[in-house]
Amino acid sequence: MTRYRFIEGAKRQLGARRCCRVLGVSTSGYYHWRRRVVEPCARQRADQRLLGEIRRIHKQSGGAYGAPRIHAELQIACGVRVGRKRVARLLRTAELVGCHRRRRWRPGLTRRDPKATPAPDLCQRQFSPPQLNRLWHADYTDLPTDQGTLYLVAVVDGCSRRAVGHAMGEHADAALAVSAVSTATGTGHQSGACMSM
C-alpha cells in the first residue's frame, strides 16, 4: 500500500512503469489501487454516499434494521431507488448487522449418540391407540427468554391428544423428562401407558 503511494507521488519524474519495476510490484496492481483509492469511479462514489445514508438509518433504528428494512426506508422515506442486494452488500462491507429472531441451531439437542443402543419400540409404530391412557407421546422444546433458554417437556395422550403432564427447567436432561412423566402419572391417569419419545 505504501509502495503504491510512493509510485503515485514519483510517477511524474520517474514514470509509473519504471517505479513499479524497481519496487517489484505489478503495474496492473498499481492501477487497480489507483482506481479504488485515488480516483474512485462514479459507482464507488455513489456507494460511499449511499453507505452514509445506510449508516444513518441503521443508527436511527438502534441497530435493529437489516437490509430489507433499510432498503424500504431508503425507497419510501428518502426516495432513493436502489436494489436490496446492493444495500445488503454495503451493509456487509461496513460490517453492520440488524437484529433478527432466528433461533440458532444448537448441535447438542438433536444429535444422537451413535454408540447408544436404541430403545425398543414398545408401541410397534401404532401412534393412534383406540383407548385413553394406552400410549403417551413426549417431546421437548426450547423457549428463548430474557433470562436465558427455558426447556419444556410435554406428555400427550395418544388417543385424546390432550396434554397429561409437563415440566419446565433450565436444562434439557433426563431429570426433566422424568419430572414430566411423574406429573402425568400424578394427575389421575394410569401409569401403565406406553411411552413414545
DRENDO-1510 file (C-alpha; in Angstrom, 1 decimal, always signed):
<recs>
REC; n; res; u; v; w
REC; 1; MET; +0.0; +0.0; +0.0 .
REC; 2; THR; +2.8; +2.5; +0.9 .
REC; 3; ARG; +4.7; +1.5; -2.3 .
REC; 4; TYR; +1.7; +2.4; -4.4 .
REC; 5; ARG; +1.5; +5.8; -2.6 .
REC; 6; PHE; +5.2; +6.3; -3.4 .
REC; 7; ILE; +4.6; +5.5; -7.0 .
REC; 8; GLU; +1.7; +7.9; -7.1 .
REC; 9; GLY; +4.0; +10.7; -5.9 .
REC; 10; ALA; +7.1; +9.8; -8.0 .
REC; 11; LYS; +5.4; +8.9; -11.3 .
REC; 12; ARG; +5.7; +12.4; -12.8 .
REC; 13; GLN; +9.5; +12.4; -12.5 .
REC; 14; LEU; +10.3; +8.7; -13.0 .
REC; 15; GLY; +7.3; +7.2; -14.7 .
REC; 16; ALA; +4.8; +4.7; -13.3 .
REC; 17; ARG; +6.2; +1.6; -15.1 .
REC; 18; ARG; +9.8; +2.3; -14.0 .
REC; 19; CYS; +8.7; +2.8; -10.4 .
REC; 20; CYS; +6.7; -0.4; -10.5 .
REC; 21; ARG; +9.6; -2.4; -11.9 .
REC; 22; VAL; +12.1; -1.0; -9.4 .
REC; 23; LEU; +9.8; -1.6; -6.4 .
REC; 24; GLY; +8.8; -5.1; -7.6 .
REC; 25; VAL; +5.0; -4.5; -8.0 .
REC; 26; SER; +2.9; -5.1; -11.0 .
REC; 27; THR; +1.6; -2.1; -13.0 .
REC; 28; SER; -1.9; -3.6; -13.1 .
REC; 29; GLY; -1.9; -3.8; -9.3 .
REC; 30; TYR; -0.8; -0.2; -9.1 .
REC; 31; TYR; -3.6; +1.0; -11.5 .
REC; 32; HIS; -6.1; -1.2; -9.7 .
REC; 33; TRP; -5.2; +0.5; -6.4 .
REC; 34; ARG; -5.3; +3.9; -8.1 .
REC; 35; ARG; -8.8; +3.4; -9.4 .
REC; 36; ARG; -10.0; +2.3; -5.9 .
REC; 37; VAL; -8.2; +4.9; -3.8 .
REC; 38; VAL; -7.1; +7.9; -5.8 .
REC; 39; GLU; -9.9; +8.3; -8.3 .
REC; 40; PRO; -12.8; +6.1; -7.4 .
REC; 41; CYS; -15.4; +5.7; -10.2 .
REC; 42; ALA; -18.9; +7.2; -10.1 .
REC; 43; ARG; -20.3; +3.9; -8.8 .
REC; 44; GLN; -17.9; +3.9; -5.9 .
REC; 45; ARG; -18.7; +7.5; -5.1 .
REC; 46; ALA; -22.4; +6.7; -5.2 .
REC; 47; ASP; -21.8; +3.7; -2.9 .
REC; 48; GLN; -20.0; +5.9; -0.4 .
REC; 49; ARG; -22.9; +8.4; -0.4 .
REC; 50; LEU; -25.4; +5.6; +0.0 .
REC; 51; LEU; -23.4; +4.0; +2.8 .
REC; 52; GLY; -23.7; +7.3; +4.7 .
REC; 53; GLU; -27.5; +7.1; +4.4 .
REC; 54; ILE; -27.4; +3.4; +5.4 .
REC; 55; ARG; -25.3; +4.1; +8.4 .
REC; 56; ARG; -27.7; +6.9; +9.4 .
REC; 57; ILE; -30.8; +4.7; +9.1 .
REC; 58; HIS; -29.1; +1.8; +10.9 .
REC; 59; LYS; -28.1; +4.1; +13.8 .
REC; 60; GLN; -31.6; +5.7; +13.9 .
REC; 61; SER; -33.1; +2.3; +14.3 .
REC; 62; GLY; -30.9; +1.5; +17.2 .
REC; 63; GLY; -29.0; -1.2; +15.2 .
REC; 64; ALA; -32.3; -3.2; +14.7 .
REC; 65; TYR; -32.8; -2.7; +10.9 .
REC; 66; GLY; -31.2; -5.0; +8.4 .
REC; 67; ALA; -31.1; -5.0; +4.6 .
REC; 68; PRO; -34.9; -5.4; +4.0 .
REC; 69; ARG; -36.0; -2.6; +6.3 .
REC; 70; ILE; -33.2; -0.2; +5.4 .
REC; 71; HIS; -34.0; -0.9; +1.7 .
REC; 72; ALA; -37.7; +0.0; +2.3 .
REC; 73; GLU; -36.7; +3.1; +4.3 .
REC; 74; LEU; -34.4; +4.3; +1.6 .
REC; 75; GLN; -37.1; +3.9; -1.0 .
REC; 76; ILE; -40.1; +5.3; +0.9 .
REC; 77; ALA; -38.6; +8.0; +3.2 .
REC; 78; CYS; -35.6; +9.1; +1.3 .
REC; 79; GLY; -36.9; +8.5; -2.3 .
REC; 80; VAL; -33.7; +6.7; -3.3 .
REC; 81; ARG; -34.0; +4.0; -6.0 .
REC; 82; VAL; -31.6; +1.2; -5.0 .
REC; 83; GLY; -31.7; -2.6; -5.1 .
REC; 84; ARG; -32.0; -4.7; -1.9 .
REC; 85; LYS; -28.9; -6.7; -2.8 .
REC; 86; ARG; -26.8; -3.6; -3.1 .
REC; 87; VAL; -28.0; -2.5; +0.3 .
REC; 88; ALA; -27.1; -5.9; +1.7 .
REC; 89; ARG; -23.6; -5.8; +0.1 .
REC; 90; LEU; -22.9; -2.3; +1.6 .
REC; 91; LEU; -24.1; -3.5; +5.0 .
REC; 92; ARG; -21.7; -6.5; +4.8 .
REC; 93; THR; -18.8; -4.3; +3.8 .
REC; 94; ALA; -19.5; -1.9; +6.6 .
REC; 95; GLU; -20.0; -4.9; +9.0 .
REC; 96; LEU; -23.4; -3.7; +10.1 .
REC; 97; VAL; -26.0; -6.3; +11.1 .
REC; 98; GLY; -29.6; -5.9; +12.1 .
REC; 99; CYS; -31.5; -7.8; +14.8 .
REC; 100; HIS; -33.3; -11.0; +13.9 .
REC; 101; ARG; -35.4; -13.5; +15.7 .
REC; 102; ARG; -33.9; -16.6; +14.1 .
REC; 103; ARG; -33.1; -19.3; +16.5 .
REC; 104; ARG; -29.6; -20.6; +16.4 .
REC; 105; TRP; -29.1; -24.3; +15.9 .
REC; 106; ARG; -27.5; -25.9; +18.8 .
REC; 107; PRO; -25.9; -29.3; +18.0 .
REC; 108; GLY; -26.3; -30.7; +21.5 .
REC; 109; LEU; -30.1; -31.0; +21.3 .
REC; 110; THR; -30.5; -33.0; +18.1 .
REC; 111; ARG; -27.5; -35.3; +17.8 .
REC; 112; ARG; -27.9; -38.9; +19.0 .
REC; 113; ASP; -25.0; -40.9; +20.4 .
REC; 114; PRO; -24.1; -43.4; +17.6 .
REC; 115; LYS; -22.8; -45.9; +20.2 .
REC; 116; ALA; -26.0; -46.0; +22.2 .
REC; 117; THR; -28.4; -48.9; +21.8 .
REC; 118; PRO; -31.9; -47.7; +20.6 .
REC; 119; ALA; -34.8; -48.2; +22.9 .
REC; 120; PRO; -37.2; -51.0; +22.0 .
REC; 121; ASP; -40.3; -49.9; +20.0 .
REC; 122; LEU; -43.0; -50.8; +22.6 .
REC; 123; CYS; -45.9; -49.3; +20.6 .
REC; 124; GLN; -44.9; -51.1; +17.3 .
REC; 125; ARG; -45.3; -47.8; +15.3 .
REC; 126; GLN; -49.0; -47.6; +16.2 .
REC; 127; PHE; -49.3; -44.0; +17.3 .
REC; 128; SER; -53.1; -43.7; +17.4 .
REC; 129; PRO; -54.4; -46.2; +20.1 .
REC; 130; PRO; -58.2; -46.9; +20.3 .
REC; 131; GLN; -58.4; -46.2; +24.1 .
REC; 132; LEU; -57.3; -43.5; +26.5 .
REC; 133; ASN; -54.0; -44.0; +28.5 .
REC; 134; ARG; -52.7; -46.7; +26.2 .
REC; 135; LEU; -50.0; -44.6; +24.7 .
REC; 136; TRP; -48.4; -41.3; +25.7 .
REC; 137; HIS; -46.1; -39.2; +23.5 .
REC; 138; ALA; -43.5; -36.9; +25.0 .
REC; 139; ASP; -41.4; -34.2; +23.4 .
REC; 140; TYR; -39.4; -31.2; +24.5 .
REC; 141; THR; -38.7; -27.8; +23.0 .
REC; 142; ASP; -36.6; -24.8; +24.0 .
REC; 143; LEU; -38.1; -21.4; +24.6 .
REC; 144; PRO; -35.8; -18.3; +24.4 .
REC; 145; THR; -36.5; -15.9; +27.2 .
REC; 146; ASP; -34.8; -12.7; +28.5 .
REC; 147; GLN; -33.1; -14.7; +31.3 .
REC; 148; GLY; -31.9; -17.5; +29.1 .
REC; 149; THR; -33.3; -20.6; +27.5 .
REC; 150; LEU; -36.2; -22.5; +29.1 .
REC; 151; TYR; -36.9; -26.1; +28.2 .
REC; 152; LEU; -40.4; -27.5; +28.2 .
REC; 153; VAL; -41.3; -31.3; +28.1 .
REC; 154; ALA; -44.9; -32.2; +27.4 .
REC; 155; VAL; -46.6; -35.6; +27.7 .
REC; 156; VAL; -49.6; -36.0; +25.4 .
REC; 157; ASP; -52.2; -38.9; +25.4 .
REC; 158; GLY; -52.1; -40.6; +22.0 .
REC; 159; CYS; -55.9; -41.1; +21.8 .
REC; 160; SER; -57.3; -37.8; +23.1 .
REC; 161; ARG; -54.3; -35.7; +22.1 .
REC; 162; ARG; -54.6; -33.9; +25.4 .
REC; 163; ALA; -51.5; -32.9; +27.5 .
REC; 164; VAL; -51.5; -35.1; +30.5 .
REC; 165; GLY; -48.2; -33.8; +32.0 .
REC; 166; HIS; -45.5; -31.3; +31.6 .
REC; 167; ALA; -42.3; -30.0; +33.2 .
REC; 168; MET; -40.1; -26.9; +32.7 .
REC; 169; GLY; -36.5; -26.4; +33.5 .
REC; 170; GLU; -33.2; -24.7; +32.7 .
REC; 171; HIS; -31.5; -27.8; +31.4 .
REC; 172; ALA; -32.7; -30.4; +28.9 .
REC; 173; ASP; -31.8; -33.6; +30.7 .
REC; 174; ALA; -33.3; -36.9; +31.7 .
REC; 175; ALA; -34.5; -35.5; +35.1 .
REC; 176; LEU; -36.7; -33.0; +33.2 .
REC; 177; ALA; -38.3; -35.8; +31.2 .
REC; 178; VAL; -38.8; -38.0; +34.3 .
REC; 179; SER; -40.4; -35.0; +36.1 .
REC; 180; ALA; -42.9; -34.6; +33.2 .
REC; 181; VAL; -43.9; -38.3; +33.3 .
REC; 182; SER; -44.2; -38.0; +37.1 .
REC; 183; THR; -46.6; -35.1; +36.6 .
REC; 184; ALA; -48.6; -37.1; +34.1 .
REC; 185; THR; -48.9; -40.1; +36.4 .
REC; 186; GLY; -49.8; -37.9; +39.4 .
REC; 187; THR; -52.9; -36.3; +37.6 .
REC; 188; GLY; -55.1; -39.4; +37.9 .
REC; 189; HIS; -54.0; -41.1; +34.7 .
REC; 190; GLN; -52.9; -44.7; +34.7 .
REC; 191; SER; -49.2; -45.2; +34.8 .
REC; 192; GLY; -49.3; -48.3; +32.7 .
REC; 193; ALA; -49.4; -46.5; +29.4 .
REC; 194; CYS; -46.7; -47.0; +26.8 .
REC; 195; MET; -44.4; -44.0; +26.3 .
REC; 196; SER; -43.2; -42.8; +22.9 .
REC; 197; MET; -40.4; -40.2; +22.9 .
</recs>
